[in-house]
Amino acid sequence: MTAADRYPGTRREGPHRARALVYLCLNHYLWGRHGDADVLRPGQITAMRLTGRHQEQHRTTWDVPQKNAASDATRLQPVHHDAVRAIDEYLPHRAGVIPDSGHLFTTVNGRPLEPLSLIRILRTRPPLLPLSLTSKFRQWIRVVC
């Protein structure tokens, strides 16, 4: 994960959004859970809302849409504290427009990030990750694509 922390980012967007996205994509790996239900898919990550965060004593959960369910069906997904820290570092740099749609991840113009954009952003990142994480990351790309 230190490779994601050292990533300088693009000229337009900086390192914060990409770092938060990498940490969320590897959220199940950080927890040590490898079940299919624990993997966050690109559509779920890009659909996360600012208001979906829940702080429960020692852990943070987020409302994420259910896979292959109605658009309003959500479930609480535990988010690892390293991913939460990366999201908190990203929030001051998040582009917003008025009226703000409330999506957690936005483009530099303030529009909600699309799932295919997320995959395009992250496919350029695996060389930055250590070899052990690169294989996990490529496995995640194969599962969700």
Secondary structure, DSSP 8 states (H G I E B T S, - for coil): -HHHHH---BTTTBHHHHHHHHHHHTHHHHHT--SGGG---HHHHHT-BGGGEEEETTEEEEEEE-TTS-TT-EEEEEE-HHHHHHHHHHGGG----SS---BSSB-TTS-B--HHHHHHHHHT-GGGS-HHHHHHHHHHHHHH-
